[in-house]
Amino acid sequence: MRLQNKVALISGSSVGIGEAIAKRFATEGAEIAVNYKSNDKAANNVVDEIISSGGKAKAFKADVSKVKEIERLQGTVIEEFGAIDILVNNAGVFRTVPVLETTEEIWDEQLDLNLKGYFFMIKTLVPHFIENGGGKVINISSIAGTGAFPNCPGYCASKGGVVNMTRALAAELGKSKININSIAPGNVATPLNAHVRGPGNEEYMELMRTLTPTGIDFMDPEDMTGAAVFLASEDSKMVHGETILVDAGWSVW
């Protein structure tokens, strides 16, 4: 098991990509801090599934768009597990809103969680990582951060910021044996994008299939977990500031 005796804090891990990573990390031997904002039932289900499979996990409720909540969360996780070795910044919000309909509230909601929250999750943990001789950070970006899409300027700005922030922090913190990298998923079927995949979106789904050489419209969250395990393990100890595209080939066209 590649993550034996490691503790992983995964934000937004009650559903979607975060849930899939939490479960995969547990099978690799990691102890899991399942962070969530509001869905107690979903978070507890993830914890129960990990425990029933022989792993160790606990749910931690916190809004990781707020610095004080981040500080409380990390302190509680360290108190419970003794350390945090791996941080996965995954919690996010996606609003499909044209530029002229993007309000300050819509903009701030996405930037506060998707970018500011990621930064302060890392900053708050840096002293702990340094004290422990290093650590691993995986930021979940998006193909909307390496390219761009219409009708979601705030989301694209936040995810583009994650890509470059990953590089900037890697340049600063690599000497402290802190690996900071990101994964840029393509279209992944999660609750974030359920509104564009339901009935009435058949034409859109067909378009998505034409935009990847693999003919895949939306991947499964589990498809992200292989790259996540690599970046969390010692196999990636010399990987710093990289963004791994896991996008069914979207970016090759």
Backbone hydrogen bonds, N-H to C=O, Kabsch-Sander energy under -0.5 kcal/mol:
donor,donor_aa,acceptor,acceptor_aa,energy
3,L,28,E,-2.5
4,Q,1,M,-0.9
5,N,29,G,-1.0
6,K,3,L,-1.8
8,A,31,E,-3.0
9,L,86,I,-2.9
10,I,8,A,-0.6
10,I,33,A,-2.2
11,S,9,L,-0.5
11,S,88,V,-2.4
13,S,10,I,-0.7
13,S,35,N,-2.3
15,V,12,G,-0.5
18,G,15,V,-0.6
19,E,15,V,-1.5
20,A,16,G,-2.1
21,I,17,I,-2.6
22,A,18,G,-2.4
23,K,19,E,-2.3
24,R,20,A,-2.2
25,F,21,I,-3.1
26,A,22,A,-1.9
27,T,23,K,-1.6
28,E,24,R,-1.1
29,G,26,A,-1.6
30,A,25,F,-2.2
31,E,6,K,-3.1
32,I,56,K,-2.5
33,A,8,A,-3.1
34,V,32,I,-0.8
34,V,58,K,-2.6
35,N,10,I,-2.0
35,N,33,A,-0.9
36,Y,60,F,-1.7
40,D,38,S,-1.6
43,A,39,N,-2.2
44,N,40,D,-2.7
45,N,41,K,-2.0
46,V,42,A,-1.9
47,V,43,A,-2.2
48,D,44,N,-2.8
49,E,45,N,-2.3
50,I,46,V,-2.2
51,I,47,V,-2.6
52,S,48,D,-2.7
53,S,49,E,-1.0
54,G,51,I,-1.9
55,G,50,I,-2.7
58,K,32,I,-1.9
60,F,34,V,-3.1
62,A,36,Y,-2.7
64,V,62,A,-0.9
66,K,63,D,-1.6
70,I,66,K,-2.1
71,E,67,V,-2.6
72,R,68,K,-2.1
73,L,69,E,-2.8
74,Q,70,I,-2.7
75,G,71,E,-1.9
76,T,72,R,-2.2
77,V,73,L,-2.5
78,I,74,Q,-2.5
79,E,75,G,-2.0
80,E,76,T,-2.1
81,F,77,V,-3.1
82,G,78,I,-2.3
85,D,7,V,-2.2
86,I,7,V,-2.3
87,L,136,K,-2.9
88,V,9,L,-2.8
89,N,87,L,-0.6
89,N,138,I,-2.3
90,N,88,V,-1.0
96,T,94,F,-0.5
97,V,95,R,-1.2
97,V,151,N,-1.1
101,E,98,P,-1.4
102,T,99,V,-1.2
103,T,101,E,-0.8
107,W,103,T,-2.5
108,D,104,E,-2.9
109,E,105,E,-2.3
110,Q,106,I,-1.5
111,L,107,W,-2.4
112,D,108,D,-2.9
113,L,109,E,-1.4
114,N,110,Q,-2.5
115,L,111,L,-1.4
116,K,111,L,-2.9
117,G,112,D,-1.7
119,F,115,L,-2.3
120,F,116,K,-2.4
121,M,117,G,-2.0
122,I,118,Y,-1.8
123,K,119,F,-3.2
124,T,120,F,-2.1
125,L,121,M,-0.8
125,L,122,I,-0.7
126,V,122,I,-1.4
126,V,123,K,-0.6
129,F,125,L,-2.4
130,I,126,V,-2.8
131,E,127,P,-2.3
132,N,128,H,-1.7
133,G,129,F,-0.5
133,G,130,I,-1.1
134,G,129,F,-3.1
135,G,177,K,-1.7
136,K,85,D,-2.1
137,V,179,N,-3.1
138,I,87,L,-2.8
139,N,181,N,-2.7
140,I,89,N,-2.7
141,S,139,N,-0.9
141,S,183,I,-2.8
143,I,185,P,-2.0
145,G,142,S,-1.8
146,T,142,S,-0.7
147,G,143,I,-1.9
152,C,149,F,-0.6
156,C,152,C,-2.5
157,A,153,P,-2.4
158,S,154,G,-2.2
159,K,155,Y,-2.5
160,G,156,C,-2.6
161,G,157,A,-2.0
162,V,158,S,-1.6
163,V,159,K,-1.7
164,N,160,G,-1.8
165,M,161,G,-2.8
166,T,162,V,-2.3
167,R,163,V,-1.3
168,A,164,N,-2.5
169,L,165,M,-2.9
170,A,166,T,-2.0
171,A,167,R,-2.3
172,E,168,A,-1.3
173,L,169,L,-2.9
174,G,170,A,-1.8
176,S,173,L,-1.7
177,K,174,G,-2.0
178,I,173,L,-1.2
179,N,135,G,-2.5
179,N,177,K,-0.7
180,I,178,I,-0.6
181,N,137,V,-2.3
181,N,179,N,-0.5
182,S,242,E,-2.9
183,I,139,N,-2.4
184,A,244,I,-2.9
186,G,246,V,-2.2
189,A,219,M,-2.8
190,T,188,V,-1.0
193,N,190,T,-1.2
194,A,191,P,-0.8
196,V,193,N,-1.8
197,R,194,A,-1.2
198,G,194,A,-1.0
201,N,198,G,-1.7
205,M,201,N,-2.6
206,E,202,E,-2.2
207,L,203,E,-2.0
208,M,204,Y,-2.4
209,R,205,M,-1.7
210,T,206,E,-1.3
210,T,207,L,-0.5
211,L,207,L,-0.7
211,L,208,M,-0.9
212,T,209,R,-0.7
214,T,248,A,-0.9
215,G,212,T,-1.6
219,M,187,N,-3.2
223,D,220,D,-2.0
224,M,221,P,-2.0
225,T,222,E,-1.3
228,A,224,M,-1.5
229,V,225,T,-2.4
230,F,226,G,-2.1
231,L,227,A,-2.4
232,A,228,A,-1.7
233,S,229,V,-1.2
233,S,230,F,-0.7
236,S,230,F,-0.5
236,S,233,S,-1.4
237,K,234,E,-1.7
239,V,236,S,-2.3
240,H,238,M,-0.6
241,G,180,I,-2.5
244,I,182,S,-2.7
244,I,242,E,-0.5
245,L,243,T,-0.6
246,V,184,A,-1.9
246,V,244,I,-0.5
250,W,247,D,-1.9
252,V,249,G,-1.7
253,W,250,W,-1.3
